[in-house]
Structures are given as C-alpha cells and as structure tokens.
Amino acid sequence: MYPLIILDELINRCPKLINEIGREQLTQFILNRSHCLLSNSNSVVCSLLEKFSLNTNYDLIKEISSMSMKQNKKNHRTQVEIIDCGPSGLLLGALLFRPSIDSIIIEEQSRSDVESNIRAGVLEQSIIDLLDEIDINERVLKEGIIQRCINIQFNGERISVPITEYTEGKVSTFYSQNLVVQDLIESRLKTNQRLWFDVEYARIERHDKTDDGQRPLIKFRRRNSSKEEFIECDFIAGCDGGASKCCRHSIPKDEIRTIRKSYPYSWLSILVDSPPDGYEVVYSFDKTDGFALQSLRSPTKSRYHLQVSVDDKLEDWPDERIWSQLNKRLTLKDKSWKLNEGAIIHGALFPVRTSMITPMQYKRLFLVGDAAHIVPPITAKGLNVAVKDARILAEAIIDVYDNNKFDKLNNYTDKCLIHISEAEEFATYMTSLLHKLDLSNENNEINEFEEILQRARQQQSQQSSALRRLIAQMFVSLINLENILHC
Ligand SMILES: Cc1cc2nc3c(=O)[nH]c(=O)nc-3n(C[C@H](O)[C@H](O)[C@H](O)COP(=O)(O)OP(=O)(O)OC[C@H]3O[C@@H](n4cnc5c(N)ncnc54)[C@H](O)[C@@H]3O)c2cc1C
C-alpha cells in the first residue's frame, strides 16, 4: 500500500510529473523501489527526480520524506527517552543504567558547549551521596571544595554561619556544573549508552501508549542533516531546561498550570578568573545600593552577583562600575576586608523570578529540573533540585519495570513538590532578607511596614544563633531525600 500512497501524493501534489514521466513509468519506478522506500524515501525521491531530470522540488521531497517516516516510526527504540543532557537528564540516565533500563539522550548543543557551561556550582550533601551511589564521585571528592561557612552581612556588619558546626556532618561542596556534566557524560559514553549531541527540532509526536500498541514517539533531526529520525519509547523524561522548547510546550495549555512570582529587580552575574579571598562566600545587604553576593566555582574561579534595576542592560555595567559596586556593597564598616578583583570572563543579566509547573507530568511525559521549575538563584538550589527530581523519577520508573507498579510514577509531582517547595521557600526567605525593597508602592504605609519587617528579619539573623542554625541546615537541606523516596 505504501508505494501507492507515494504515487497518489505525487500525482496530487505534482501533476506535472505525470505529464513529464507518464503514469505507468512512474508507478513502475516507485514499485520497484518499494523495499527501500521504507528505509529512505528521501533518497528514492531524489533519485526519481534525478533519473527523469526533473527540477528539484524541495517542499515535495520534504513532505514525502516525512510521509515515509510516518510509516516507519521505529527508527530507534528505547525504554526511556531523555530529552537533553543537562545534569538532571544525565543523572537520570545513570540511575536507570544500574538496573539495566535502556535510555537514549538527545541534546541540542555540541558536546564542547555542554561541557563548558559553568552556571551552577554548589552541591548539597545528598547530591554528593548520589554521585557516590553511582560511582561517579572520584573527581568531585578530589577537586570539590567543602563549604564550611557562609557570611551574611547587613550594611557592613558581618556575621558568620558555620555550616559544618550546625549540620551534623552534612556539607555543601563547590564543584562547578560543567564538571558534573563532564563526569556524567564520560561515564555514559564509556559504557556505550546512546547520547547524541547536535540534535535539532526535537518534537514529541505522541505522549502516550495507544490502544493499538503504539508507544510515545519523538521526532528529531541531526544538525546538517535533512533526515528525520524517530525514537519510540515507553516513557519520556523532559529535562530540556528553563526554556524547555520541546517538552513543556508540547503539553496542551489547559493540562498544566504555571505558578509564578517575579521580583522587581534583576541580577547581574559575572564569572571571574580568580578565587575569592579565603574562598569565602559573602551575602551582603546594603541599604543604599542593594544586594551583592560573592561565591566560588573552583579553586581558580569565582562568581559575583549584584542586584540591579529590571530596566538595566549589560552595556550599562562596564567592568569599573561592577567592581566599584561590588567593593561598596561587600566592604566591611571597619574596612578590614578586601575584594579580590580579577578578569571578568563572562557576564549575564537576568530577571529574578520563580516558577513552578503543576502537574509535572502529562501522560507518559515527565518534566524534570528547570523544565518544571525555576528557583530564585540566591540559595544555589537549582541544580540540586533538578537532580532530586531525576532521582525520584528514576525510582518510579524502576518500580514500573521491576514490579509493574505505577503508584510512584503517578505520584511523581507530589513527591517532587516536597523538596521543590522547601527550596522555593528558603530562596524566597533569603531573597526578601537581602534585597533592597521595591518602594514604588504609592501607599507609603505599606512601604514602611515592609521595611520594618525586613529589618526585624535581619536583626533576628544577627542575634539568634537558633535562626543561624536553621539557615545553615536549609543550605544543606532539611528534607532527607531518602524519606521522600520511601514515603
Ligand atoms: C548563571 C547561573 C548560575 C547558577 N548557579 C547555580 C548554583 O550555584 N547552584 C544551583 O544549584 N543552580 C544554579 N543555577 C541553576 C542551574 O544551572 C540549573 O538549575 C540547572 O542547570 C538545571 O539543570 P537541568 O538539567 O534541569 O537543565 P539545564 O542544565 O538547563 O539543561 C538543559 C539542557 O537541555 C538542552 N536543550 C534545551 N532544549 C532542547 C531541545 N529542544 N532538544 C534537546 N536538548 C535541548 C540544553 O542545551 C541544555 O543542555 C544557575 C543558573 C545560572 C544561569
């Protein structure tokens, strides 16, 4: 039947072909090649055009090619299709590999781009434990830098929060995101698991298993190739990050809800080619200029953030202005501390916001990490939360294959919400504690009241060691991931 569909299509869409070639010859040509039409109709159509010296009709080739692929959607088969190779997708693949669950990861960027994107860099203890569990912890244990303390300061007066003293041995570790990604990619490729970079136009064609046995289906093309490929799978993990061009957007709008909060300021974030003095992390509130943060990414790199106006552009912030503001906001009243300036290797400006998608699942598609939620960056939780989603999803999928039980999968969103809401709450608390308030409200009483509340919170953290203990514990996370998995 398939060659006849091609023939019909050709006749309907390109009646001139019949005039040029003749119906009989055209039919014979297509029938003779019916065996290879199924594997590569594009080349057959091209050879048809070539053989009969016809003008190349690109649209027609594209359409026929896609028609042929629809007849042959089983180009690739896997159990779990993971859309992207950020930390959450890679970790999910690694967790599934242990009980021999097959996955394919497709990624839009090149390997070198993915491996060089530093972004996050603070890992909670539970993430280190997870890397230990899957035996991908050698480098992080060697090169990661334990975060022993954070400093919080208000208008030049600094208090120290000794994390290791307050958290019964749990710590955070500085280890930049690109190293986590490199370690996971290396381990995946070493074990010959499929991971394809430079993939374009990934689209989810089918989200569910159908009554006639068809499975979820993803279509994509490799860069510089016009050939469409298809992956048939049992489950789709949507790990394609905050922009989530493929996964989140494939869900009908009325099936999910986005809960959002936007703050009336942005962050200017720079990556600097030198470490902060003493590897110190400093959170600073300055009542005139606003928030600043000094953090670490590696023994040789630091990251700084500044609260800036939502209307600001990167060009409004030349290097001299950035360093002058960092110096001003981070300095101590007694001038006993000095900023360690260095070369700025990257700068970005982004709005401070939070968002949560609910539910995080649609049929057999499960959103993971930034594709489902954005946590305000102040507490460095984004990567940690993304990886915890992956852990919860892995556990649920394993339960399906091992025990044919779907309860954990059905409860995926609820389980994730336990740790996501903890991270969101802590980030919201720290954001409101340390940013200069937006006082554009026309009602001055409201402005004054907000300022009184903020001052009260700042005093509490200066005076109460119980509150500092809580802040330290929130940094390494109060909620035990294992408890979520088994609840
Ligand atoms: C400047 C900055 C600093 C940060 N600092 C911290 C920090 O200190 N601590 C912390 O925990 N978090 C931090 N974060 C957040 C953290 O980087 C993210 O939360 C984390 O990367 C989320 O991981 P993910 O796997 O969900 O998504 P991502 O890491 O965003 O990965 C998504 C991947 O999907 C790919 N992709 C997108 N669309 C497609 C498609 N259609 N087809 C195929 N592939 C696709 C992308 O190329 C990308 O590789 C920071 C973020 C930024 C921007």
The ligand as an SDF file (V2000), in Angstrom:
LIG
                    3D

 53 58  0  0  0  0  0  0  0  0999 V2000
   24.3100   31.9800   35.9890 C   0  0  0  0  0  0  0  0  0  0  0  0
   23.6590   30.8270   36.6880 C   0  0  0  0  0  0  0  0  0  0  0  0
   24.1560   30.4240   37.9290 C   0  0  0  0  0  0  0  0  0  0  0  0
   23.5610   29.3780   38.5890 C   0  0  0  0  0  0  0  0  0  0  0  0
   24.0700   28.9910   39.8060 N   0  0  0  0  0  0  0  0  0  0  0  0
   23.5430   27.9280   40.4330 C   0  0  0  0  0  0  0  0  0  0  0  0
   24.1150   27.4090   41.6440 C   0  0  0  0  0  0  0  0  0  0  0  0
   25.0880   27.9240   42.1630 O   0  0  0  0  0  0  0  0  0  0  0  0
   23.5670   26.3180   42.2070 N   0  0  0  0  0  0  0  0  0  0  0  0
   22.4980   25.6890   41.6370 C   0  0  0  0  0  0  0  0  0  0  0  0
   22.0520   24.6700   42.1790 O   0  0  0  0  0  0  0  0  0  0  0  0
   21.9270   26.1430   40.4920 N   0  0  0  0  0  0  0  0  0  0  0  0
   22.4200   27.2340   39.8730 C   0  0  0  0  0  0  0  0  0  0  0  0
   21.8940   27.6550   38.6800 N   0  0  0  0  0  0  0  0  0  0  0  0
   20.7690   26.9220   38.1070 C   0  0  0  0  0  0  0  0  0  0  0  0
   21.2380   25.6420   37.4320 C   0  0  0  0  0  0  0  0  0  0  0  0
   22.2230   25.9230   36.4610 O   0  0  0  0  0  0  0  0  0  0  0  0
   20.0400   24.9580   36.7970 C   0  0  0  0  0  0  0  0  0  0  0  0
   19.0310   24.8600   37.7560 O   0  0  0  0  0  0  0  0  0  0  0  0
   20.4070   23.5660   36.2800 C   0  0  0  0  0  0  0  0  0  0  0  0
   21.2600   23.6720   35.1730 O   0  0  0  0  0  0  0  0  0  0  0  0
   19.1550   22.7900   35.8870 C   0  0  0  0  0  0  0  0  0  0  0  0
   19.5160   21.6030   35.2860 O   0  0  0  0  0  0  0  0  0  0  0  0
   18.5930   20.9250   34.1940 P   0  0  0  0  0  0  0  0  0  0  0  0
   19.2280   19.6060   33.8930 O   0  0  0  0  0  0  0  0  0  0  0  0
   17.1900   20.9280   34.6510 O   0  0  0  0  0  0  0  0  0  0  0  0
   18.6040   21.8890   32.9300 O   0  0  0  0  0  0  0  0  0  0  0  0
   19.7990   22.5190   32.0930 P   0  0  0  0  0  0  0  0  0  0  0  0
   21.0870   22.4330   32.8160 O   0  0  0  0  0  0  0  0  0  0  0  0
   19.3220   23.8490   31.6590 O   0  0  0  0  0  0  0  0  0  0  0  0
   19.9150   21.5730   30.8590 O   0  0  0  0  0  0  0  0  0  0  0  0
   19.0110   21.6530   29.8000 C   0  0  0  0  0  0  0  0  0  0  0  0
   19.6770   21.1360   28.5590 C   0  0  0  0  0  0  0  0  0  0  0  0
   18.6450   20.9600   27.5760 O   0  0  0  0  0  0  0  0  0  0  0  0
   19.1720   21.2620   26.3230 C   0  0  0  0  0  0  0  0  0  0  0  0
   18.0010   21.5000   25.4580 N   0  0  0  0  0  0  0  0  0  0  0  0
   17.1290   22.5260   25.5170 C   0  0  0  0  0  0  0  0  0  0  0  0
   16.1670   22.3770   24.5860 N   0  0  0  0  0  0  0  0  0  0  0  0
   16.4320   21.2170   23.9300 C   0  0  0  0  0  0  0  0  0  0  0  0
   15.8030   20.5230   22.8650 C   0  0  0  0  0  0  0  0  0  0  0  0
   14.7090   21.0060   22.2820 N   0  0  0  0  0  0  0  0  0  0  0  0
   16.3280   19.3570   22.4360 N   0  0  0  0  0  0  0  0  0  0  0  0
   17.4430   18.8540   23.0260 C   0  0  0  0  0  0  0  0  0  0  0  0
   18.0960   19.4860   24.0390 N   0  0  0  0  0  0  0  0  0  0  0  0
   17.5910   20.6430   24.4870 C   0  0  0  0  0  0  0  0  0  0  0  0
   20.0580   22.4440   26.5830 C   0  0  0  0  0  0  0  0  0  0  0  0
   21.0160   22.6000   25.5670 O   0  0  0  0  0  0  0  0  0  0  0  0
   20.7050   22.0580   27.9150 C   0  0  0  0  0  0  0  0  0  0  0  0
   21.8970   21.3310   27.7400 O   0  0  0  0  0  0  0  0  0  0  0  0
   22.4530   28.7040   37.9980 C   0  0  0  0  0  0  0  0  0  0  0  0
   21.9730   29.0900   36.7510 C   0  0  0  0  0  0  0  0  0  0  0  0
   22.5650   30.1520   36.0980 C   0  0  0  0  0  0  0  0  0  0  0  0
   22.0230   30.5670   34.7520 C   0  0  0  0  0  0  0  0  0  0  0  0
  1  2  1  0
  2  3  1  0
  2 52  2  0
  3  4  2  0
  4  5  1  0
  4 50  1  0
  5  6  2  0
  6  7  1  0
  6 13  1  0
  7  8  2  0
  7  9  1  0
  9 10  1  0
 10 11  2  0
 10 12  1  0
 12 13  2  0
 13 14  1  0
 14 15  1  0
 14 50  1  0
 15 16  1  0
 16 17  1  0
 16 18  1  0
 18 19  1  0
 18 20  1  0
 20 21  1  0
 20 22  1  0
 22 23  1  0
 23 24  1  0
 24 25  2  0
 24 26  1  0
 24 27  1  0
 27 28  1  0
 28 29  2  0
 28 30  1  0
 28 31  1  0
 31 32  1  0
 32 33  1  0
 33 34  1  0
 33 48  1  0
 34 35  1  0
 35 36  1  0
 35 46  1  0
 36 37  1  0
 36 45  1  0
 37 38  2  0
 38 39  1  0
 39 40  1  0
 39 45  2  0
 40 41  1  0
 40 42  2  0
 42 43  1  0
 43 44  2  0
 44 45  1  0
 46 47  1  0
 46 48  1  0
 48 49  1  0
 50 51  2  0
 51 52  1  0
 52 53  1  0
M  END
$$$$
